[in-house]
Amino acid sequence: MATIEVRSEEDIIRLGTDYALRILEIQKQIAEAQADIKVIKTDAKLDGVPVGLVNKALARIKKELTQSEADKFEEEAWYEAMMENTDIADKLAEINNI
C-alpha cells in the first residue's frame, strides 16, 4: 500500500510554484509556435496556397491515421443515417440559405 508523504505548507507552495512555472513555460512555447504558424499561413496565402484546403486535408489525414476501424465504421453509419433523413436535409438547406 502506498504511503502518503506529509509535506509542509512551505514545500507545497514551492511544489505548486514549480508546477505553475513549468505549465506557464509550455504555454509560452505554445503561444510562440502559434505566432509562428500564423506567419507561415500568411506567407503561404500571399504565395497563393489554398491554406484552408490544405489544413482540412491535413486534419483529415491525421484523423484517418488515429481513428480506429470501429470508430470509422460507426461514423460512416451515422453519416449515412443523417444523409438519408429528409428532415435533416431540409434543416441544413434552411441553414445554408440564411
Buried (B, 14 or more C-beta within 10 A) or exposed (E): EEEEEEEEEEEEEEEEEEEEEEEEEEEEEEEEEEEEEEEEBEEEEEEEEEBEEEEEEEEEEEEEEEEEEEEEEEEEEEEEEEEEEEEEEEEEEEEEEE
